[in-house]
Amino acid sequence: MRWTESLLRSKNRRLELSTGGGWYLVFTLLLGIFAIQSNNNVLYLLESLLLSSLLVSGVLSEWTVSRIQVARLLTQASAGSESADRLLVQNRGWLPLYCVEIGEWDGKNFDSLVFLLLVPGRARLRVRSRQRLQARGKHSFQGLAVATSFPFGLARKLRILEEPGSRIVWPAAIEEKLGARPQLPAEEWDHLLGELEEVPAGSDLQRVHWPSSARTLALYARPLCRLASEEEVRLDWDRPGPELERRICLAAGKLQSHSALVLSHQGEHSRILGKVRALDALALLPKEER
């Protein structure tokens, strides 16, 4: 009785018809009309087979989505990178389930996180999410959804697991390359003693360590490293131009080795201590209006 009520309830169910499923319905409808017009028993038999396939598909897909239980363990997400979230999937039935798809539901769209070809009976699986969020900021969702196109792929049936929530997506961290060192403030860099690197053509000759270069007949210099005493990352976001997002990503890259962030806006400065709090603040900065 409970299973029948779940089948008839449509509040947390969605049905997305596939292209093949649409043609299947059109063909079934046309064949039914021809069968009625011609009173041909063979056409009636074919029509009954097509309709019974629809019934079997609906029952099996409902059986699959209703037997899956899902929980998600969220980790920190960064824009453009694959998340390391974990999904705990349990088959509450004794029979194996096939072609199970689990995704995030935002109220309108289904964002697939993982596809499981087989979930054995009474099994508990721990799988990794494949979600990749492209934009920094606050990401909201309505919950998770269990979907399947089993057995014929005519339509994808979704069971919505409503549990609204949100997460903060950090900006993508861009590490500054050594080739960009001359553009940075000189006080942020110092020479690394005890090591040498070959100076590429066109570099600043003031860095050359001439005693070592004279012995090897090649130009060598001590590598540059960031000063350990520099602990603050500064970002002025008064100018929300095309370079704003890049500057935010550069600041996020610097925060991998720094412990404080100073935000400047319209002459006011705010200092944020701690890597996590600083990256959260960068993620929630207003975005450029387009």
C-alpha positions in Angstrom: 0.0 0.0 0.0 2.8 2.4 0.9 4.6 1.6 -2.4 1.4 2.3 -4.4 0.9 5.6 -2.6 4.5 6.6 -3.4 3.9 5.7 -7.1 0.9 7.9 -7.3 2.3 10.9 -5.4 3.9 13.4 -7.9 5.1 16.1 -5.6 8.7 14.9 -5.5 8.7 13.2 -8.8 9.8 14.4 -12.2 9.7 12.8 -15.6 12.0 13.9 -18.4 11.2 12.3 -21.8 14.1 11.4 -24.0 14.2 11.9 -27.7 13.8 8.2 -28.3 10.9 8.1 -25.8 9.1 10.9 -27.6 9.3 9.0 -30.9 8.2 5.8 -29.1 5.0 7.6 -27.8 4.3 9.0 -31.3 4.6 5.6 -32.9 2.5 4.0 -30.2 -0.2 6.6 -30.7 -0.2 6.3 -34.5 -0.3 2.5 -34.3 -3.2 2.6 -31.9 -5.2 4.8 -34.3 -4.4 2.4 -37.2 -5.4 -0.6 -35.1 -8.8 1.0 -34.2 -9.4 2.0 -37.8 -8.5 -1.4 -39.3 -9.6 -3.8 -36.6 -6.5 -5.8 -37.3 -5.7 -8.2 -34.4 -2.0 -8.1 -35.3 -1.9 -4.4 -34.8 -3.8 -4.7 -31.5 -1.2 -7.2 -30.4 1.7 -4.9 -31.3 -0.1 -2.0 -29.6 -0.5 -4.0 -26.4 3.2 -4.9 -26.4 4.2 -1.2 -26.7 1.8 -0.2 -24.0 3.0 -3.0 -21.7 6.6 -1.9 -22.2 5.6 1.6 -21.1 4.0 0.2 -18.0 7.0 -2.1 -17.2 9.4 0.9 -17.7 7.4 3.1 -15.3 7.1 0.4 -12.6 10.8 -0.5 -12.7 12.0 3.1 -12.7 9.8 3.9 -9.8 11.1 0.8 -8.0 14.7 1.9 -8.6 14.4 5.5 -7.4 12.3 4.6 -4.4 14.8 2.1 -3.0 17.8 4.4 -3.0 18.8 6.5 0.0 21.5 9.2 -0.4 23.5 11.5 1.9 26.2 13.9 0.9 29.3 15.0 2.8 30.3 18.5 1.6 33.9 19.6 1.4 35.3 23.0 0.4 34.8 23.8 -3.3 36.8 26.0 -5.5 35.7 27.5 -8.8 36.6 25.5 -11.9 37.9 22.6 -9.9 36.3 19.2 -9.3 34.9 18.9 -5.8 35.9 16.2 -3.3 32.4 15.7 -1.9 31.5 12.2 -0.9 28.1 10.6 -1.5 26.8 7.8 0.7 24.4 5.6 -1.4 22.4 2.8 0.1 20.1 0.3 -1.6 17.3 -0.5 0.9 16.0 -3.4 -1.1 17.3 -7.0 -1.5 17.4 -6.8 -5.3 20.2 -5.1 -7.3 19.4 -1.7 -8.9 20.8 -0.6 -12.3 21.6 2.7 -14.0 21.3 4.9 -10.9 22.2 8.6 -11.4 22.5 11.0 -8.4 22.6 14.7 -8.9 21.9 18.1 -7.3 18.5 19.7 -7.7 18.2 23.5 -7.8 14.4 23.6 -8.2 14.4 23.4 -12.0 17.5 21.7 -13.2 19.3 18.4 -12.5 23.1 18.5 -12.2 24.5 15.0 -12.3 27.1 14.2 -9.7 27.7 10.5 -10.2 26.4 7.6 -12.3 26.3 4.0 -10.9 25.8 1.2 -13.3 25.0 -1.3 -10.5 24.0 -0.9 -6.8 23.9 -4.4 -5.2 21.1 -5.4 -2.9 21.4 -4.1 0.7 24.7 -2.4 -0.4 26.2 0.7 1.0 28.5 2.6 -1.3 30.8 5.6 -0.7 31.5 7.4 -4.0 33.1 10.7 -5.0 31.1 13.5 -6.5 32.1 14.8 -9.9 30.6 18.2 -9.6 32.5 21.2 -11.0 31.3 24.7 -10.0 32.4 27.4 -12.4 31.7 30.6 -10.5 32.8 31.8 -7.1 30.3 33.0 -4.5 27.4 31.5 -2.7 26.0 28.4 -4.4 22.4 27.4 -3.3 20.6 24.2 -3.9 17.2 22.7 -3.1 18.5 19.2 -2.4 19.6 16.0 -4.1 17.8 13.9 -6.7 17.9 10.2 -7.6 17.3 9.5 -11.3 17.2 6.5 -13.6 16.4 5.7 -17.3 16.2 2.0 -16.6 15.2 -0.2 -18.3 14.6 1.1 -21.8 15.8 4.7 -21.7 12.5 6.1 -22.8 12.5 8.7 -20.0 14.5 9.7 -17.0 12.6 9.5 -13.8 13.7 11.7 -10.9 12.9 11.5 -7.2 13.5 14.8 -5.5 15.1 14.7 -2.0 14.3 18.2 -0.8 16.9 19.5 1.7 17.7 23.1 0.9 21.2 24.3 1.6 24.1 26.5 0.4 27.9 26.5 0.2 30.6 29.0 -0.4 32.7 28.4 -3.5 36.2 29.9 -3.3 37.7 31.7 -6.3 40.1 29.8 -8.4 43.7 30.2 -7.1 46.2 31.5 -9.6 49.8 31.2 -8.6 52.1 33.9 -9.9 54.8 32.6 -12.2 58.4 33.6 -11.9 58.3 35.3 -15.2 55.9 37.9 -13.7 58.3 38.7 -10.8 59.5 42.1 -12.2 55.9 43.4 -12.1 55.5 42.7 -8.4 56.7 45.1 -5.7 60.4 44.6 -5.0 59.9 44.3 -1.3 57.9 41.1 -1.7 60.9 39.2 -3.0 64.4 38.3 -1.8 67.3 36.1 -3.0 67.4 32.5 -1.9 70.9 31.8 -0.6 72.7 28.5 -1.2 71.0 27.8 -4.6 71.6 28.9 -8.2 69.5 28.9 -11.3 70.4 29.7 -14.9 69.4 33.2 -16.0 67.2 33.0 -19.2 67.9 35.3 -22.1 66.6 38.8 -21.7 66.5 38.7 -17.8 67.7 41.4 -15.5 71.5 41.2 -15.3 71.5 42.7 -11.8 70.5 39.3 -10.4 73.5 37.6 -11.9 75.9 36.0 -9.4 79.1 36.9 -11.3 81.6 34.7 -9.3 79.6 31.5 -10.1 79.0 32.6 -13.7 82.7 33.2 -14.3 83.5 29.6 -13.2 80.9 28.0 -15.4 81.0 30.3 -18.4 77.2 30.7 -18.1 75.0 33.3 -16.4 73.6 32.1 -13.1 71.7 33.9 -10.3 70.2 33.1 -7.0 66.5 32.2 -7.2 63.9 34.7 -5.9 61.6 33.7 -3.1 58.8 35.6 -1.3 59.7 37.2 1.9 58.6 35.1 4.9 57.8 38.2 6.9 55.1 39.3 4.3 51.9 38.0 5.8 49.2 40.2 4.3 47.5 40.1 0.9 46.1 43.4 -0.3 43.3 43.8 -2.7 41.7 47.0 -3.9 38.3 46.3 -5.5 37.2 49.9 -6.1 37.6 49.3 -9.9 35.3 46.4 -10.9 36.7 46.2 -14.4 37.5 43.1 -16.6 40.6 42.5 -14.4 38.7 42.3 -11.1 38.1 38.5 -11.3 41.8 37.9 -12.2 43.0 40.0 -9.3 40.7 38.1 -7.0 42.1 34.8 -8.2 45.7 36.2 -7.8 44.8 37.1 -4.2 43.4 33.7 -3.6 46.7 32.2 -4.9 48.7 34.4 -2.5 46.6 33.3 0.4 47.9 29.7 0.0 51.1 31.0 1.8 49.7 34.0 3.7 47.6 34.4 6.7 45.8 37.7 6.4 43.8 39.7 3.8 43.4 43.5 3.6 40.4 44.6 1.5 40.3 48.3 0.3 37.1 49.9 -0.9 36.4 53.6 -1.3 39.2 54.5 1.1 38.1 52.1 3.8 40.3 49.1 4.8 39.2 45.9 6.5 41.7 43.3 7.7 40.6 39.6 7.8 42.7 37.1 9.7 42.8 33.4 8.8 43.1 31.7 5.4 39.5 30.3 5.5 37.9 33.5 6.5 39.9 35.4 3.9 39.0 33.1 1.1 35.3 33.2 2.1 35.5 37.0 2.0 37.0 36.9 -1.5 34.3 34.5 -2.7 31.5 36.8 -1.5 32.8 40.0 -3.0 30.3 41.6 -5.4 30.6 40.5 -9.0 30.8 42.7 -12.0 27.4 43.6 -13.4 27.0 42.7 -17.1 
